[in-house]
Amino acid sequence: SLLPSHLWCYAMPQHHQRGPEATVVSRHLRARRDFRGDVTCCSYDKVESVLHYVRVVLDFKERTMAQQREFAESIAGSLARSSSESPCQGLLAGALQRRIDALEASLEVLATGFRLVRAAVSTTLSAHCLLPRGLFSAAKSRREASRLATRLARTLVRLEEIGAGLVSDDLQSWEKTGEEQLWGCYPIPFASTLAGVAAPQSSALQPTQDVWYPFMRTDANVRTWLVWLDRFSLALSRFSGKLGYQLKILTKSFDPAYRQGALNALFWHAELLVNPGDPWRWPNYPDSNRRWFVQNGSMGVVVLISNRTSGDTIDTLWSELTLLLDSSDGLEVLVLEDSLREPWSTSIRPEHVSRLMKWRLDPARGQETLGHDLDRLQVVWRRHQSTLSNAEVGAVQMIGCEACEGLLFVDVREDTSLGSGGAPAPNVSAALRRVASHALSTRQDMPGLNFLRRGDVLKHLDRLSDRSGISWAIRKLSSYLEFHRRVVQTWAGDPRQRMGQGRALVFVCNPMSLCGGHGDRTNGILSTFVLALLTNRAFFIDFDSPLPLNLLLQPRRMADDSGSFVLDWRLRGGGIGLGSQVMYIDDRIAFQEDLSWLVRDPSPVLLVSMNHRELGALMSHPLLEARARELELPGWPHLASQLWNVLFEPTPLLRMRLVDAQQEMNLPGPLPWEGRRVGEVEQVVGSGFIGIHFRAGNESARLWWDPGRHALSMLPDFLECAARAESELRLPRSTKWFLSADTRAVLELVQVAKLRHEGKLVVLDEDWQLSHVDRSHVDLSLAGFIDSYVSYYLLASARAVVLSRSYFGETAAEVGAVPDAYFAEGCVRTDLHAS
């Protein structure tokens, strides 16, 4: 039966309700006479929440698919009128016709599937919410649910057959094209869909298992039905969505705009893979885990605060710190703000460090007290908490302690209490006064304080340094990477094999379904990759919205001359017909609540759509934490960067556009694609540039909708922050600033115009397209797909970045392991060594 026995209403007497609510629920479900109308196990709100979601989701998808059908019919009409005798015309007409036929067939399956989904929701809700009139009625309902599950499984099998047939025909056509030397007839996005390996065919029982698994829970709340509906609305509709987009891309490729200029390379003259041995040195600044700037202190104090530290404690802390620095010449102080929030929080911003930075620079509160010792007090915001300890982050961020005897940690992160008479609790004052009054040799014995000797600090730094770089990551993941290679080889050998040959997880981002912007997609890819690592599933990516990802990013090659990939994540065909799909777009709570259920999913191939960073939830989960410790993931510095580096490097097309941008703006090195050999030694050459990311959000001239982030009037603050970063990092005054913004309106600001005229500030000009990969119209997103990746990788290659409230710039800085980051609001130094 589709619904397990323990979720039937007759099995839950503790939930039985009588009265008007039961009558309303029965009528709302339009229950058959096999169910009683005087008792219910559900509230009306629960039933309406499920049925409303069914109406909204399926009605929208049905309208979208009707539009797809009309578009396909218009293309079919154009093909019928075409009379060209060009060999390319025949090949392209065949590719288009195959997609039109597959779309028509898939839409018929989809219509049948959606009817079955509506019926299954009604049947299971009735069984869960109402009492059957007797044993015969219960058995009848069970048989009906079983029939629906079987028919729905058959629709998945039929979709799988249609998808496999299209891929097979495309491959045959491609081989024929090679024999006739007509590769240039096909646009590059078509060729990119044939890369990689196809998922093997489902076993006879797999589709049925996919149908019933969402109900295998201890209880049945609203989300149970929403998960089930998402699973099959996506499984049934994603193939037709992919086909519709492929038809758009194939027809768009002949527009003049796509036959000329930069888009011509994207659609017609690009190579999909770089030659083995072509350098891509990533991250751009590999030694950012150990940085000593000043050397005049004999001891370092790291004061740990957090968003939970009271404002009164912060006031007391500042007063005590200024007195301490005034009385202790051999002292360096770092105030490190941690973020202690619920695991599902999404909007995390610094709470106190912005205010401390203002005090530090305000003559009335800072310089008047600190005088020339201003550099001895540093303020840093710790953005992420899933990896690295505070001791490790403090050791990395403490600038000025190469000659220090050690680091003393004072922890007031949870100081929210008040002392007698409403005064701040005395722990911060007492702790800092003990720092000043005790001899250095006894500081490790002071109660309530944690002293880290110089040797231990250096061990932290050496360990972080040893754990950096692609070579170390490959060694650490060697057993997993070998397992992944075996799965790829097995799948490539016989596409008709059964699913039992290696479990896999696929990150899914397809047309007609939201994926999020650039930063969201990066977060989703990294989270699903970690989930694959921790559950020992091979990792693949099915990403074709708005264009296939492997047009711009390819699997990372090994550093040797073999040309082999570190991890080949390319998936041909996208796993069409698989019903084991889950979606967690903008829903961290649902992902974290479902995680145990997700880990236990027996499906050989699991498809996941998500757009949030869930590394902490994954590595701390009881079913996964042992594996995370085995791989030592919590101790990896720049975890996001290292995982990204294992997966990706830019294709020739993206590299070409990056070089175009560098030359246009005259950006100095070092840059990842440049050679860095000085004599016989490879070195980082050049001081680099500062990247500034400004996200207005709602200033896109109606080209797409986006929530407001920063008013244009705030841009001067970003520029001032870049100037401060340049000064603090002792970069040359000739250092260029690269401004990446989501609106051309920034160019109208007086400060921007002045800095551009001076050659200080550079931007990509109007020939480069602005777009939002998830919110722009298809025409705009196709044109802007590559250019947004250019901006993204340039920010990732910067010496320092100034960040806005956007994951675009933040994740770019993370995947590039940019040494220094500043959050623009308050110009707060931000630690991104931890992930």
N, C-alpha and C positions, 0 to 999 in steps of 0.2 A: 504494500500500500504506500501511496505517496506520503501520507501523514502517519508518523509512528503512533502506536497505540497509546503511549503515555500522554500524547498531546490531544487526544480526543476528549470532548467535553465529558463523556460518561466516565472517564478515568480521573476526572478532577472534581470530585464532589465538593471539595473545599471552596471551589469557585462558583458553585451554582447560585444563581440569582433568580428570583421570581418577581413578578410584577410588571409594570408598564415597560421597563427597560428591555425585558425579554421580547415583548411584542414588537417593539420598535426595531430591535436587532433582527428579528426574524423577517420582518417586512423589508428592511433595508437589504438583506441578503437575498431576498426573493426566493427563500428556501422552498424546496419541494415539500410535498406532504409527508415525505419520509422522516421529516424532523418536526419535533414539537415546537410550539410557539410560546410556551409558558415558562420555559427555563432557558437561561443563557449562562455561558461562562465568560462572556466578553462584554465590555462596555460599548455603547454606541460610538464613542469617540475612537476606540481602537478599530472598529470595523470601518468607519468612515475614513480614517487616516489611510488604511490600506487601499480601499476602493478608490479614493481620490488620487492616490499616487498611481494606481493602475491607469486611471483615465488620463491623467496628465502625461505620463510617459508614453503610453502606447498611442494615444491620439496624436501626440507630436511626431512620433516616429512614422506613423502612417501618413501624415501629411507630407513629411520630408520625403518618404519613399515615393509618393505620388509625383512629387516634383522631379525626382530622379527618373521616373518612368517617362515623363514628358520630355526631359532633356535627352534621354536615350532615343526616343522616337524621332526627335528633331535631327539627331546625328544620323540615324538610319535613313531618313529621307534625303539628307545631303549625300550619303554614300550611293544611294540609288540613282541620283542625278549625275554623279561623277562619271566622266568618260576618259580620264587620263590613261595612257598606256605605259606610263613610267613604271619600271619594276618596283621602285620605292612605293609608288601609289598602291600597288597590289599588296605589298607587305603591310603597310599601315592600315589599309582598308581591312585586311584580315584581322589585325590586332584589335581594331575598333569593333568589328563585327563579332569577334569572339567575346568581347566584353559586353556588348549589347545582348547577345544571346544568354550569357551567364547572368547578367543583371535581370533579364526577364524571368529566367528560371528561378533565381534566388528570391525575387519579389513574390512569386507564387508560393514558394516555401514559407516566406516570411508571413504572408497573409494567413496561411493555414496555421503556422506556429503561433501567431498572436491570438487567433481564436482559441487555440488550445490553452494558451497561457491564461486568458480571461476565464475560461471554464475551470482550469485547475485552481486558480485563486478562489473562485466562488465555491468550488467543491471542498477544498481544504478548510476554508474559513467556516463553512457551514458545519463541517465535522468538528472543528475546534470550538465553535461558539454555541452550538445547539445540540440537544439530546436527540438521538434517533428514537423513533417510535417503538422499536423492538429489534430483536436480533436480525430478523430478515432485512429490515431497513438499513441496519449498520453494515451488513454484508453487501447489500446492494451498493451502498455508498463507497465501500472499499473497492468493489469491482470497478466502479466508475472511475475512481481515482487511479487505479492500476492501469486501466485502458488509456486514460489521458497521459500518464507517465510514459507508457509504451509508445504512443503515437508521437509524443513530443520528442522522445529519443530518436524515433525514425526521421523526424524532420532534421535533426542535427546530422544524422548519417547522410541524408540527402544533400545537405549543404556541403558537407565534407567531400562528397563525390563531385559536386559541381566545381568546387574550388580546386580539387586535385586535377580534374580534367582540364581546367583552364591553364594551370601551371604546366601540365604536360604538353599541351598544344603550343604554349609560348616557347617552351624549351626546344621543341621540334622546329618551330619557325626560326628560332635564334640559330640553331645548328645549320639550318638551310641557308640562312643569311651569311654565315661564315663560309660555307662552301662556295657561295657565289660572290664573296668579297663585297657584301652590301651592308656591312655593319652600320655605316653612316646613315642608313635609311631610318633607323630607329632613334628617337630622342633618348638621351642618357637616363632620364627617370624611368623609362621602360626597362632598360638594361639593368638598372639597380634593383628592380624587383626580383630578378632572377638570381641574385647573389645569395650565397649561404646554403644552408641545408633545409629541407622540409621536415616538419614534424611527421613521425610515422602515423599510419592509419590507426584509428581507435580499435580497441578490441570489441568483441560483440557486446560485452556487458558495460563498457565504459560510459556510453551515452546515458544509459539508465541510471548508473551511479551518479553521474553529474546532475541528473534531475532530482534525485531524492536527497543528496547530501546536505543541502542547506537546512533541511528540517531535522537533521541529526543534532539537536540541541536539547539541553535539559528543560528549557521552557520555550514558549512561543510568544514573544512580544511582537510589536509592530515591525521591528527591524527584521525579524525572521522572514516575513513576507517581502519586505523591501529588497533584501539580499537576493531572495529567489527571483523576484521580478527583474532586478538589475541583471542578474546572471543570464537570463534567457532573452530579455529584450536586447541585450548586447550581443549575445551569441547569434541571435537570429538576424540582427540588422547590420552588424559590422561589415559583413561581406558586401552587401549592396552599397553601403557607404563608401567602402574602399573602391569598388568598381566605378561608382559615380565620379569620384575624384580622379581616378585614372583616366576616365573619358575626358574630363575637363583638362587634365594635363596634356594628354595626347593631342587634343584639338587646339589648345592654347599654344602648343609648341610651334605652330605654323603662323601665329600672329607676327607681324613685323617687329613688334616690341621684343619678342622672344627669339627672333632670328638675327638680332643685331646687338652690339655692345656686350656688356657684362652678362646679360641673360642668355646671349647666344652661347657663351661658354658653359653656362649652367645646363642648357638643354641639348647642346649639340656637339661641343668639342672638348669636353672634360674627360679626364681619366678618373676611374673610380679608385685606383690604388696607387700609392707612391711606390717608387722603386726601392727595393731593399737597400738599406745603407744610407738613404737620405736622412740627414739629421733632424730630429725634433727633440730638443733638449728641454725637458719639462720636469720640474718647474724652472722658471727662468732664472731664479736666484736660489740655488740649491743649498746654501749655507745659512738659511734664515733661522735655524733652530738654536744657534749659539751666537749671541751678539752682545758684546760689551762696548759701550760707547764712552763712558767716563770712568776714570780710574782714581778718583780722589777720596773715596770713602773707605773706612776701615771696617764698617759693619752695615748690613742692610736690614731694614725693618719692613716687612710686608704686612700691611693691615688689611684684613679681609672684611669687607662689608657686603651688604646685599640689599635688594629691594625691600627686605623685611627689617633692615636696621632702621630704627626710629630717627626722625628728623632731629630730635634733641640730642641723640647720641652723635649724629653727624656734626652738629654744632660743637659739642664738647670735643669730639675728635679733632676738629680743625684747630681749636684753641690749644689743645695739648701738643699737637704736631708742630705748630709754629714755635711753641716754647721749647720743645725738645730739640728742634733743629737749631734754634738760637743758642742753646746751651751745649750742643754736642757737635763739634766740628767734624769728627770722623764718622758721619752717619749719612746713609742714603735711605730714603723712604719711598715705598711704592704702596699706593692705595689701590687695591684690586677689588672691583665690585663684581660679585657673583650674582647670577640670576636664579633665584629659588622660587619657582612657580610650578603650577600643576603641569603634569606631563602633556596635557592636550592644549596648553596655551600656544597661541600662534603669534600674537603681536607682542614681542618682547623688546623692550627699550630700556636704556639705562635709567635708573631712578635717581641716583645721587651724584654720579661723577660729573655730570654736566655742571651742576652747581659748584662742585669743588674746583673744576677747571676755571670757572669764572672767578672764584675767590683767589685762585692761584695767580691769575693774571690781573686782578683788580688791585690798583695801588692802595685802595682803602683797606683791603683785607689781605692782600697777598704780598706784593713787593715791598710794601712799607715795613712788613715784619721780616720777610725772608731776605730781602735785599739781593745781594749778588748770589745767594744760595738757592735761587729759584729752581735751578736744574736738579737740586738734590731731592726735590719732591715731585714724583711722577704719579699720574692718575691713569688707570687703565680699566676698561670694561671688558669682562670675560663674557663673550657672546654665547658660547656653547659649553655644555657641561658633560656631554656623553663620554668624552675621552680625556685623558690626562688628569692628574691630581692638581690641586691648587699649589702644591709644592713645585711641581714641574712647570706649571704656567708662571708662577712667581719667579722661578729661576730663569726662565727664558725672557721674561719681560723686565726683570730688574736691571736697569741700565746704570752702570757705575760701580759695580762691585767685583771687578776682577781682583782687586787687592783686599776685598772684604774677608774678615775671619769667617763669616757665615751669614745666614739669613735667619732672622727671628720673626716668627709668624704670630700675629695677634689677631684672634678671630672674634669679631663682633657681628657676624652675619645675622644671628638670630636675636640681637639685642633690641627687643621691642618693649621692655618693661621700664617702669619709672621707679625711682627711689622715693624716699620719704619726702613728703611735701611737694610731690610733683616734679622733683628734680630728676635728671637723667640717672639711670643706673650707673654706679660708680666703676664698673669693671673696666671700661675703656680708659678712664683717667688713671686708675690704679695700675693697669697694665703698662701704660706708656711711662708712667713715673718710675716703675720698677726698671724699665729699660734704661732710663737715665741714671738711676742710682746704683745699679749693680755693676760689679766688675765684669768685663767681658768673659773671663774664665768661668764665671758661675752662672752665666745666663741660661745655659742648657738646663739648670736645676730649678729655674723659677716656676712656681706653680701657675698653671693656666696658660703657659706660653709654650710654643714649640720651636726649638732651636735647631737649625740645620747647619751643620758645620761645613766649612769650605769644601772639604773632600767630598761630602755627600752632595753638595750643590753641583760640583763638577761631574760626579757620577750620573746625576740626573741628566745633565747636558750631554755627556758622552753617550748615554743610552739613547737619548732622543736623536742625536746625530747618527748613531749606528742604525737606527730604525728608519732612516730616511732614504728615499731614492727608489727607482724602479727595480733595481737589482735585488734590494732587500725584500721588497713587496713580492716579487716573483718567487724568491726562495721561501718566504713564509707561506705563500699560497700554493706551493709546488704540488702538493698532493691533490688539492682541489683542481688546479689547472690541468693536471694529468687526467683526472676523472672527466673533466669537461671535454678534453680532446678525444677521449674514448667514446663519449656520447656522440660527438660530432662525426667521428669516423663511422660509428655504427649507423647513425641516421643516414649518412651519405651513401652507405653501401647498398641498402635495399629499402626503398621508400614504402614497400608493402609490409614491412615487418610490424610486429605488434608493439604496443606501447610499453611493454615491460622492460625494454632495453634502455634503462637510465631515466631517472626522473628529471624534470626540467621546470623552470619558472621563466615566464615571458613577461617583460615590461611592455605594456600595450598603450599606444597613443595613436588612435585612428581618426579619420575624418568623421564628421557628424557626431562627435562626442568630445566634450571638453577635456583638455589635458592640462591647462594652465599655461602660463608664460614660460620664458626661458628658464628662469630660476626655479619655478615649480617643477619643470620637467627634469632639471638636474637633480633636485631633491628626490623626485620620484624614482629616477634611475638608480641613484645611490642607495636609497632605502630598499628597493627590490633586489639590488645586487647583494646587499648585506643579508637580506632574507634568504636568498639563494645560497650564499656561503654557509649560513648557519643551519640550514635544513638540508644541505648537501644535494642541492638541485643544480643541474647545469643551467647557465644563464643565457637568455636570448632576448633580443629586442625586436618588437614589431612596431615601428615608428614611421608613419607615412603621412603625417599631418603637420604642415601643409604639403611637404615633399618627403620622400624617403630620407631618413637620417644619413644613410651611407653615401649620399651625394656629397656630404660635407665632413663627416667623421667616419673613419674606417677603424677596424680592429687594430690595436697597437701591434707593431711588429717586434720581434725579438731583436736584441742588439747585435746578434751575430749575423753572418752572411746567409743564413738559411732562408730568410724571407718568411719564415713561419710566423703565425700570429700567437701572441700571448694568450688571447681568449677570443675566439671567433664567435661573436654574438649575433651574426646575421641569420635571419630566419626567412626562408623562402615560403611564400604563400600565407604566412601569418597564422597558421594553425586554425584555419577556417573549419567550423563545425564542432570545435571543442566547446563543451558547455561549462567547463570549470573556470569561469571568469568571475572576478570580483572587482568592484570599483570603489575607491575611497578618495574621490576628488573633493577637496575642502572638507574632509570629515575625519579629523584625527581621533575623535572619541570613538567612532565606529570601528576604526582600524584597531585601536588598542583593546577594545572590548572583544573584537573578533579574533584576536591574534592566536589564542590557543586553538580555536576551531580551524583557523587558517593553516597553522602548522601541522595539524593532524589530518588535513585534507588528503585522502588517499589517491587523488587524481595523479596519473603519471606526468601530465603537463598542466601546469597551473598558470593562468593568465591574470595579471594584476595591473590595474590602473590606479595610480595614486600620485599625489603632487606635494606631499609634505615630507619633511625630514623626520624620520622615526628611528634614528640610530639608537637613541637612549632606550626607547621602549623595546627594541629588538634585543639589544645586548644585555638588558637586565631581566628579560622574561625568564621565568623558571625553566622552561623547556629549551631555552637557547643559550643561557648564560655560560654553561659549561663549555660549549663549542666556541663562544666568543672569547673565553679565557684561553682556550687551547690555541686559538689564532692570535692571541694577545691584542685583539682589536682595541680594547680600551686604552692601551699604551702606545698606539700609533700616533705620532705627531702628524698634523695635516692629513688626517685619515681621508677626508673628502678628496684631497688632491691625489693621494696615492692610489685610491681606488679608481678615480677617473683616469689616471695615468695608465693603470693596468688595462683599462677598457679601450681607450681612444687615442687617436692622433688625427690631425687634419688630413683630408684628402688633398690631392694636387690642386683641385679647384679652390678650396678654401685657402690653401697656402698662397696661391697666385693672387687672390684678392687681398690677403693680408699684406703681401709685398706691395701691391698697388696702393693700399692705404698708407703704408709706411712711407713710400716714396712721395706720395702726394702731400703728406703732412710733414715730411722730413723728420720723422721720429728717430731719435738716437737709440742705439743698442744698449745693452744686449737684448737680442730677440731670439726666440727659440729655434728659428730656422737658419740662423746665421752660424758660420764657422767661428770658433773662438780660440784657435791655436795661436799662441804667441811663442815662436821658436818651437821647442819640443813639448811645451806645456799648454794644456787647454785651460783657459782662464775666462772669467767674466770680464768683458771689455766694455767700458762705457758706464756712465752713471744712470742711464735709463731716463724714464719720464714719469710724471705723476698722472694717474688716471682720475678723472672726476666723473662720477655717475649722478646725473640729476634726473629724477623721475617726478614730473609734474602730475601725470596721471590723467587729468581732465583737460588737457590743453592740446588735444590731438586734432584740432580743426574738424571735429566730427568724423574723422576717418575710422575711429573705433571708440567704443565706450570703455572707460577705465575709472575706478574710484580715484578721487583726488589724493595726492600724496604730499607734494610741496608746492606752495604758491611760488609764482615766478619771482616775487619780491624776496624770496629766501636765497636765490642764487648767489647774490654777493657774499652771503655767509659761507657758501661752499668754496668760493674763490679765496676768501680770507683763510679758510681752513687749509686750502692747498698751500698758501703762502706760509702758514705756520708749520705745516709738515715739512716743507722745503727747508725751513730754518732749523727745526729741531733735528732733522736727519742730516744736517750739514751738507745738503746737496748744492751743487753750483747754482749761482743765480741765473745761469743760462738754461737751467732745466726747463724743458717744455711741459706744458699741461695739456693733456688730451681730454676734451669734454665730450662725453657721450650723453645725449639727452633724448627724450621721447617727443620733443616738439621743436620746431624751427623757431618758435617764438623767443627762445633764449637768445637768438642771434641779434634781436632788436634791443637788448639791454645795453646801456651805455658802457658799463664795465666790461662786458664781453667784447663789444666792438673795439674798445680801446686796447684790450689785451691782444686781440687778434691782429690789430694794426701793428702792434709792437712785435709780433711774432712769438709772443709768449704762450698764447692759447691757440690750440689748433682744433679743428673739427672736420668731420667728413662733410663735404659740400653737398649741394642739392642733387648731384648725380647719384648719391647714395640714398637708397629708399628707406624711409621710416615705416615700420609696421609693428603690429602686435601679433605674434604667431598664433594666438588662440582667439583673438577678438576681431581681427581685421577681415575684410571681405577677401574672398579667395584670390581675386586679382592682385590685391595689395599684398597679401601674405606670400604669394608665390614670388613676387618681385623682391620683397623685403626679407625673405628667409635667409639668404646668404649674407646680406649686408648686416643683419642683426647679429649673426655669428661672428662677423668681422669685428664689430664693436665689442662683443663679449670676449673674444680671445685677445684683443688689444688690452682691455682692462686687466685680463688675467696675466698679461705680460709686463705690467707696470712695476716700477720700483716701489711705489706707494699708491694707495687709492683713498679717495674721499667718497664715502658711501651715503646713499639716500635710503629712504624707507622702501626698499625694493630688493627682492631676491636676485634680480638680474645682476646688479653690481656685486652684491655680497657673495653669491655663489661663484661668480667669475673670479673674485679675489681668492676664494677658497680653493678652487680647482687649480689655480695658478700658483698657490702658496705664495701670494704676494707678501713680502716681508713685513710691511707696515700698513695698517688700515686705520682710518679715522672715520668715526660716525659723525656726519656733518652737523647734526643738531648738538651744539655745544663743542664741536670739534674734539671729540673724545677719542683717544687712542683705544683701539679695539683689538682684543686678542682673537685671532683666528687659527692659532696653532691647534687648539682643541676643537673637536667637531661635535 
